[in-house]
Amino acid sequence: MLWGKPTVTDVDRVWSAMQVAAHECGQPIVYITRVPRNAPPPEAAARTRLDQLVPRIMSVCSTYHVVLEGDGFGAAIKRGILTGLFQLRWRLKTFFVHASVNEVARNVGREQQEAVSSILELAATRGLLSGLAPDSLAPPATNVRQAS
């Protein structure tokens, strides 16, 4: 998932897509979201909605990865704060914050590494792993759910 400025509607759309993907896979999914360096923080209402959904999201995710891009001390602090806020609410080794998408595959189980690598390759071909944040989430047809 590539975040722009998420709204409550965006959070609900992502939650719906996560449920469908987990159902289609028949097992918990690896969720990966990329937050480009220029992405604004979510609106208060979107943060509240995400907080409400965390227990349900935990039930459909084997791991949850946020790639919070950016260089320097400020970006490192943001990643640290995000990790601190969410790590206590998730099962051990489930929630990860990364500086780069290249770090994701190292933090999934061996049985998931090939699928995660394939999904990241597909996302790259669709332009989802580079560039600045969009104004809103991409339409559902452009979201990457599973490797073909």
Buried (B, 14 or more C-beta within 10 A) or exposed (E): BBBBBBBBEBBBBBBEBBBBBBEEBEEBBBBBBBBBEEBEEBBEEBBEBBEEBEEEBBEBBBBBBBBBBBEEEEBEEBBEEBBEEBBEEBEEEBBBBBBEBEEBBEBBEEEBBEBBBBBBEBBEEEEBBEEEBBEEBBEEEEBBBEBE
